[in-house]
Amino acid sequence: MAENTQFKNVKPAGAPSQERSKRRGSVSEYKKSLIEKQTLKKLYGLSERQFKRYVKETLEKMGKVQDVSDELIRRLEKRLDNVVFRMGFAKSRAHSRQLVNHAYFLVNGKPVNIPSFQVKKDDVISMKENKKKKIVFKDLATLLKKTETPYWLNLNKEKFECNVIGEPSLKEVNPPVQIPLVFEFYSR
């Protein structure tokens, strides 16, 4: 039986070439900043367009605010969907976004169904009375007893109501990303 020599020097499918395997050890600056950007964007569940707008608007404030990293986190944290998540009313930010979209919450007594709505100091976020009876909230009272809200939110666990009493900070949120790399990505 003759050996088929035509396929002797062909590498198996999916095997990395030597050139690519040498480059795998070091990650480019671009890739590092891309990974950081994607991580933060995914953490808050934002689209590329939304996230880019937040970063660009924050970069425009450079020189006007003390710390742009802190400003970006402040703006992301003060979104209504994030506040609902931080209050413990939802299991995830995606769930809180859905609840806000379906107008489950009032801000200062007025219904708001815009997840990107920016809450301000002294705003009162409450759940609509008719929504409190929904099945999704049947165990909410017991879950809220275990929930610890950030220092800038004052949660009334009996009334399902929250007062914004301060500003979120980068130090408290402590996101798992290097925010300067996110700014670097969008500064290219």
Secondary structure as GFF3:
##gff-version 3
##sequence-region A 1 188
A	DSSP	three_ten_helix	5	7	.	.	.	ID=ss1
A	DSSP	alpha_helix	18	23	.	.	.	ID=ss2
A	DSSP	alpha_helix	29	44	.	.	.	ID=ss3
A	DSSP	alpha_helix	48	60	.	.	.	ID=ss4
A	DSSP	alpha_helix	68	77	.	.	.	ID=ss5
A	DSSP	alpha_helix	80	87	.	.	.	ID=ss6
A	DSSP	alpha_helix	93	101	.	.	.	ID=ss7
A	DSSP	beta_strand	105	107	.	.	.	ID=ss8
A	DSSP	beta_strand	110	111	.	.	.	ID=ss9
A	DSSP	beta_strand	124	127	.	.	.	ID=ss10
A	DSSP	three_ten_helix	129	131	.	.	.	ID=ss11
A	DSSP	three_ten_helix	135	137	.	.	.	ID=ss12
A	DSSP	alpha_helix	140	146	.	.	.	ID=ss13
A	DSSP	beta_strand	153	156	.	.	.	ID=ss14
A	DSSP	beta_strand	161	164	.	.	.	ID=ss15
A	DSSP	alpha_helix	170	173	.	.	.	ID=ss16
A	DSSP	alpha_helix	179	186	.	.	.	ID=ss17
###
